[in-house]
Amino acid sequence: MEKDLILAINPGSTSTKIAVFQNTKEVFLKNIKHSREDLKAFKNITDQYSFRKQIILEELESASFDVNFIRVIVGRGGLVKPIPSGVYRVNDRLIEDLKIGVMGQHASNLGGLIAKDIADSIPEAEAFIADPVVVDELEDIARISGHPLFQRVSIFHALNQKAIARQHAKSVTRSYDALNLVVAHLGGGISVGAHYKGRVIDVNQALDGEGPFSPERSGTLPSGALVDMCFSGKHSKEEIKDMITGQGGLVAYLGTNDAYEVEKRAHAGDKEAKLIQNAMAYQVAKEIGAMSTVLKGQVDAILLTGGIAYGKPFVEAVSERVRHIGPVYVYPGEDEMRALAMNGLMVFNGESEAMEYK
């Protein structure tokens, strides 16, 4: 068996994805499913980390991996304090913030906890997180919302956006730090970021569905009508939150969060499906246009990524509205496991330095 392995860990609400890499080669991938019966015994999400850790170790043993050959473990970064992009060594401060959920409870908080716990049992192994969703490189002007009681915050698909941006830079033999890019992650949630020479200086807050509507999120809604609904007495706070995130977007209009199903319905002549599909593309294009103004029109490329980027009609509907801004490149899907592992590899090879969480 090869030595110097990299283990990537990506916990989700009812699953834990793990992957093992030898250098840049993926040698093992497993999506471990957890039943709700298994998880309901835990009061808090972070209480699950020992349970999930044990399952991970069992899967590695079953696949005949010697954990003592693992040198780097990279966990999905959770809802920690806002931090610049990078790879962070899992230290005591990070563990504390992951456990208490300093920015909220989410399954991704388990990534760093599990990584550290496993690494501590392996000689010479180190634990990291990479580009969590709370990566914050916003310029101060982008934080202004329009009222001092509200501030715009940076929560987006940082891991995939950054990985795709670096991949594109490499493909055109340029440095990511030398490019101006608009990157649109098109998945269950949609985030569109303005990448200015290696920093995401503006981006819509994708967790709560700000920006374009998506398969599951309502996007930015008319504020007056939203306020009226909140105080109508017809809906609870939880119901309204569900409308905004989880039961909005394609789900609300068409009863599905499957963009491919919507594409097929539109192709078969369903006029409503076609209208809603085009409206989502229209809003993505508007957001790309907005981010191009952040970059003062100096856009080297527009990158479309995420699962929806597999849909050619959707991609074309976006592209025809934005290609005058800059060349459009499509990188469909997302490979979070590879992105995690390659971030760890850069540190292992000395290509980048691990940062300290404070």
C-alpha positions as CSV (number, residue, x, y, z in Angstrom):
1,M,0.0,0.0,0.0
2,E,1.2,3.5,-0.8
3,K,2.2,5.8,2.0
4,D,1.5,9.5,2.5
5,L,-2.3,9.3,2.0
6,I,-4.7,12.1,2.2
7,L,-8.1,11.6,3.7
8,A,-11.0,14.0,2.9
9,I,-14.1,14.0,5.1
10,N,-17.3,15.8,4.1
11,P,-20.2,15.4,6.6
12,G,-23.8,16.1,5.4
13,S,-27.0,16.0,7.3
14,T,-27.7,12.3,6.7
15,S,-24.4,11.1,5.1
16,T,-20.7,11.3,5.4
17,K,-18.6,11.3,2.3
18,I,-15.0,10.1,2.6
19,A,-12.2,9.9,0.0
20,V,-8.6,8.8,0.0
21,F,-6.1,10.3,-2.3
22,Q,-2.5,9.3,-3.2
23,N,-1.0,12.5,-4.4
24,T,-3.6,13.7,-7.0
25,K,-5.1,10.3,-7.6
26,E,-8.4,9.3,-5.9
27,V,-8.0,5.7,-4.7
28,F,-11.1,5.4,-2.6
29,L,-14.5,7.1,-2.4
30,K,-17.5,6.2,-0.2
31,N,-20.7,7.9,0.6
32,I,-21.8,6.6,4.0
33,K,-25.5,6.9,4.6
34,H,-26.9,7.5,8.1
35,S,-30.5,6.7,9.0
36,R,-32.6,9.2,10.9
37,E,-33.0,6.4,13.5
38,D,-29.2,6.4,14.0
39,L,-29.0,10.1,14.4
40,K,-32.0,10.9,16.5
41,A,-30.2,9.7,19.6
42,F,-27.9,12.7,19.5
43,K,-29.2,16.0,21.0
44,N,-26.8,18.2,19.0
45,I,-25.1,17.7,15.7
46,T,-21.6,18.0,17.2
47,D,-22.5,15.1,19.5
48,Q,-22.4,12.8,16.5
49,Y,-18.7,13.1,15.8
50,S,-17.5,10.0,17.7
51,F,-20.3,7.9,16.1
52,R,-19.4,9.1,12.6
53,K,-15.6,8.8,13.2
54,Q,-16.0,5.2,14.2
55,I,-18.0,4.4,11.0
56,I,-15.3,6.1,8.9
57,L,-12.5,4.0,10.5
58,E,-14.6,0.9,9.9
59,E,-15.0,1.7,6.2
60,L,-11.3,2.4,5.8
61,E,-10.5,-0.9,7.5
62,S,-13.0,-2.7,5.4
63,A,-11.3,-1.3,2.3
64,S,-7.9,-2.5,3.6
65,F,-6.4,0.9,4.3
66,D,-3.8,1.2,7.0
67,V,-4.7,4.5,8.7
68,N,-1.1,4.8,9.8
69,F,-0.2,5.7,6.2
70,I,-2.5,8.8,6.4
71,R,-0.5,12.0,6.7
72,V,-3.1,14.7,6.0
73,I,-6.8,14.7,6.9
74,V,-8.9,17.6,5.6
75,G,-12.4,18.0,6.9
76,R,-15.2,20.1,5.4
77,G,-15.0,23.5,7.1
78,G,-18.1,24.4,9.1
79,L,-19.8,27.5,10.3
80,V,-16.8,29.0,12.1
81,K,-16.1,32.7,12.4
82,P,-15.7,34.6,9.1
83,I,-12.1,34.0,7.9
84,P,-10.1,34.6,4.7
85,S,-9.8,31.8,2.2
86,G,-7.2,29.1,2.9
87,V,-6.3,25.9,4.6
88,Y,-6.5,26.1,8.4
89,R,-4.8,23.8,10.9
90,V,-7.4,22.4,13.3
91,N,-6.4,24.0,16.7
92,D,-8.1,24.2,20.1
93,R,-9.8,27.5,19.2
94,L,-11.3,26.0,16.0
95,I,-12.5,22.9,17.9
96,E,-14.2,25.1,20.5
97,D,-16.0,27.2,17.8
98,L,-17.0,24.1,15.9
99,K,-18.5,22.5,19.0
100,I,-20.5,25.5,20.2
101,G,-21.5,26.4,16.6
102,V,-20.3,30.0,16.8
103,M,-22.1,30.8,13.5
104,G,-24.7,28.1,13.7
105,Q,-25.2,24.3,13.9
106,H,-24.5,22.5,10.7
107,A,-23.3,19.0,9.8
108,S,-20.2,20.4,8.2
109,N,-19.1,21.5,11.7
110,L,-18.2,17.8,12.2
111,G,-15.6,17.8,9.5
112,G,-12.8,19.5,11.6
113,L,-13.7,17.6,14.8
114,I,-13.5,14.2,13.1
115,A,-10.3,15.1,11.2
116,K,-8.6,16.2,14.4
117,D,-9.7,13.1,16.4
118,I,-8.5,10.7,13.8
119,A,-5.2,12.7,13.2
120,D,-4.4,12.6,16.9
121,S,-4.3,8.8,16.8
122,I,-1.9,8.6,13.9
123,P,1.8,9.5,14.2
124,E,2.8,12.5,12.1
125,A,-0.7,13.1,10.8
126,E,-2.2,16.6,10.7
127,A,-5.8,17.8,10.5
128,F,-7.1,20.8,8.5
129,I,-10.2,22.4,7.2
130,A,-10.3,24.2,3.9
131,D,-12.3,27.1,2.5
132,P,-15.4,26.8,4.7
133,V,-18.7,28.5,3.6
134,V,-17.9,31.5,5.8
135,V,-14.9,32.6,3.9
136,D,-15.0,36.3,4.0
137,E,-12.9,38.5,1.7
138,L,-15.6,41.2,1.2
139,E,-14.5,44.8,0.7
140,D,-16.0,47.1,3.3
141,I,-18.3,48.8,0.7
142,A,-19.9,45.4,-0.1
143,R,-21.0,45.0,3.5
144,I,-23.3,48.0,3.5
145,S,-26.9,46.9,3.2
146,G,-28.8,50.1,3.2
147,H,-29.6,50.3,6.9
148,P,-27.2,50.2,9.8
149,L,-29.1,47.5,11.6
150,F,-28.3,45.1,8.8
151,Q,-25.0,44.1,7.3
152,R,-24.3,42.0,4.3
153,V,-22.3,38.9,5.1
154,S,-20.3,36.4,3.1
155,I,-21.6,32.8,3.2
156,F,-21.3,31.0,-0.1
157,H,-19.9,27.9,-1.9
158,A,-16.3,29.0,-1.2
159,L,-14.8,25.5,-1.6
160,N,-16.1,24.9,-5.1
161,Q,-15.8,28.5,-6.3
162,K,-12.2,28.7,-5.3
163,A,-11.3,25.2,-6.6
164,I,-12.9,26.0,-10.0
165,A,-11.2,29.4,-10.2
166,R,-7.8,27.8,-9.6
167,Q,-8.6,25.0,-12.1
168,H,-9.5,27.6,-14.7
169,A,-6.4,29.7,-14.0
170,K,-4.2,26.6,-14.5
171,S,-6.0,25.7,-17.8
172,V,-5.2,29.1,-19.3
173,T,-1.6,29.1,-17.8
174,R,-2.3,32.1,-15.6
175,S,-2.2,32.7,-11.9
176,Y,-5.5,32.9,-10.0
177,D,-4.1,35.9,-8.2
178,A,-3.7,37.7,-11.6
179,L,-7.3,37.1,-12.9
180,N,-10.6,38.9,-12.5
181,L,-13.4,36.3,-12.6
182,V,-17.1,36.0,-12.0
183,V,-17.9,32.5,-10.8
184,A,-21.4,31.2,-10.6
185,H,-22.0,28.1,-8.5
186,L,-25.3,26.6,-9.7
187,G,-26.7,23.9,-7.4
188,G,-29.4,23.5,-4.8
189,G,-28.3,27.0,-3.8
190,I,-26.8,29.5,-6.2
191,S,-23.9,31.9,-5.4
192,V,-22.2,34.3,-7.8
193,G,-18.9,35.7,-6.7
194,A,-16.7,38.5,-8.0
195,H,-13.1,37.2,-7.7
196,Y,-10.6,40.1,-7.9
197,K,-7.1,38.8,-8.2
198,G,-7.6,35.8,-5.9
199,R,-10.1,37.4,-3.4
200,V,-13.9,37.1,-3.5
201,I,-14.7,40.8,-2.9
202,D,-18.4,40.5,-3.3
203,V,-20.9,37.6,-3.4
204,N,-24.6,37.0,-2.6
205,Q,-25.4,35.3,0.7
206,A,-26.4,31.9,-0.6
207,L,-27.3,30.2,2.7
208,D,-30.4,32.3,3.2
209,G,-31.1,32.4,-0.5
210,E,-30.1,36.0,-1.2
211,G,-29.6,36.7,-4.9
212,P,-31.1,34.5,-7.7
213,F,-33.7,32.0,-6.9
214,S,-32.5,28.4,-7.1
215,P,-34.0,24.9,-7.0
216,E,-34.7,25.2,-3.2
217,R,-34.3,28.9,-2.3
218,S,-36.5,31.9,-3.1
219,G,-33.7,34.3,-3.7
220,T,-34.1,38.0,-2.9
221,L,-37.8,38.7,-2.4
222,P,-39.8,42.0,-2.5
223,S,-39.2,43.3,1.0
224,G,-42.5,45.0,1.5
225,A,-44.5,41.9,0.6
226,L,-42.3,39.8,2.7
227,V,-42.8,42.0,5.7
228,D,-46.6,41.9,5.2
229,M,-46.5,38.1,5.1
230,C,-44.4,38.0,8.3
231,F,-47.1,40.0,10.2
232,S,-50.2,38.5,8.5
233,G,-50.6,36.0,11.3
234,K,-51.1,33.3,8.6
235,H,-47.6,31.8,8.8
236,S,-45.2,30.9,11.6
237,K,-41.6,32.0,11.6
238,E,-40.5,28.5,10.8
239,E,-42.9,28.3,7.8
240,I,-41.6,31.6,6.4
241,K,-38.0,30.4,6.8
242,D,-38.9,27.2,4.9
243,M,-40.5,29.3,2.1
244,I,-37.2,31.2,1.8
245,T,-34.8,28.3,2.1
246,G,-35.8,24.7,1.3
247,Q,-39.3,25.2,-0.1
248,G,-38.7,28.1,-2.4
249,G,-37.5,28.4,-6.0
250,L,-38.3,25.5,-8.3
251,V,-39.8,23.6,-5.4
252,A,-42.4,26.4,-4.8
253,Y,-43.2,27.0,-8.5
254,L,-43.0,23.5,-9.9
255,G,-42.9,21.0,-7.0
256,T,-39.5,19.7,-7.7
257,N,-35.9,20.6,-6.8
258,D,-34.6,18.7,-9.8
259,A,-33.4,21.1,-12.5
260,Y,-33.0,18.3,-15.0
261,E,-36.6,17.3,-14.5
262,V,-37.6,21.0,-15.1
263,E,-35.5,21.0,-18.3
264,K,-37.2,17.8,-19.6
265,R,-40.6,19.3,-18.8
266,A,-39.7,22.5,-20.6
267,H,-38.4,20.5,-23.6
268,A,-41.7,18.5,-23.7
269,G,-43.7,21.7,-24.1
270,D,-44.6,22.6,-20.5
271,K,-44.8,26.4,-20.8
272,E,-44.7,27.1,-17.1
273,A,-41.6,25.0,-16.6
274,K,-39.9,26.8,-19.5
275,L,-40.8,30.2,-18.1
276,I,-39.5,29.3,-14.6
277,Q,-36.3,27.8,-16.0
278,N,-35.7,30.9,-18.1
279,A,-36.5,33.2,-15.1
280,M,-33.9,31.4,-13.0
281,A,-31.3,31.8,-15.8
282,Y,-32.4,35.4,-16.2
283,Q,-31.7,36.1,-12.5
284,V,-28.4,34.3,-12.6
285,A,-27.4,36.4,-15.6
286,K,-28.5,39.6,-13.8
287,E,-26.3,38.7,-10.8
288,I,-23.3,38.0,-13.1
289,G,-23.9,41.4,-14.6
290,A,-24.0,43.0,-11.1
291,M,-20.7,41.3,-10.2
292,S,-19.1,42.5,-13.4
293,T,-19.7,46.1,-12.2
294,V,-17.9,45.2,-9.0
295,L,-14.9,44.4,-11.2
296,K,-15.4,47.6,-13.1
297,G,-16.1,45.7,-16.3
298,Q,-12.6,44.1,-16.3
299,V,-13.6,40.5,-16.4
300,D,-11.2,37.9,-17.7
301,A,-13.7,35.1,-17.7
302,I,-17.2,34.0,-16.4
303,L,-17.2,30.5,-14.9
304,L,-20.4,28.4,-14.6
305,T,-20.1,25.4,-12.3
306,G,-22.3,23.2,-10.1
307,G,-24.8,20.5,-11.0
308,I,-27.2,22.8,-13.0
309,A,-24.2,23.6,-15.3
310,Y,-24.8,20.2,-16.9
311,G,-28.0,21.6,-18.4
312,K,-27.2,23.0,-21.9
313,P,-30.4,25.0,-22.3
314,F,-29.9,26.7,-18.9
315,V,-26.2,27.4,-19.6
316,E,-27.1,28.8,-23.0
317,A,-29.8,31.0,-21.6
318,V,-27.3,32.5,-19.1
319,S,-24.5,32.7,-21.6
320,E,-26.4,34.6,-24.3
321,R,-27.1,37.4,-21.7
322,V,-23.5,37.7,-20.3
323,R,-21.0,36.7,-23.0
324,H,-20.6,40.4,-24.0
325,I,-19.1,40.8,-20.5
326,G,-16.4,38.2,-21.0
327,P,-15.8,34.7,-22.3
328,V,-17.9,32.0,-20.6
329,Y,-16.4,28.7,-19.5
330,V,-18.5,25.8,-18.2
331,Y,-17.2,23.5,-15.5
332,P,-20.2,21.3,-14.7
333,G,-20.7,19.5,-11.4
334,E,-18.6,19.9,-8.3
335,D,-16.0,17.7,-6.7
336,E,-15.8,18.8,-3.1
337,M,-13.8,15.7,-2.1
338,R,-11.0,16.5,-4.6
339,A,-11.1,20.1,-3.7
340,L,-10.6,19.3,0.0
341,A,-7.8,16.8,-0.8
342,M,-6.0,19.1,-3.2
343,N,-6.0,21.9,-0.6
344,G,-4.4,19.5,1.9
345,L,-1.9,18.4,-0.8
346,M,-0.8,22.0,-1.4
347,V,0.1,22.2,2.3
348,F,1.8,18.8,2.4
349,N,3.9,19.7,-0.7
350,G,4.8,23.1,0.7
351,E,3.0,25.0,-2.1
352,S,1.0,26.9,0.5
353,E,1.2,27.5,4.2
354,A,-1.5,26.4,6.7
355,M,-3.1,29.3,8.4
356,E,-3.9,29.6,12.1
357,Y,-7.5,30.1,13.2
358,K,-7.7,32.8,15.9
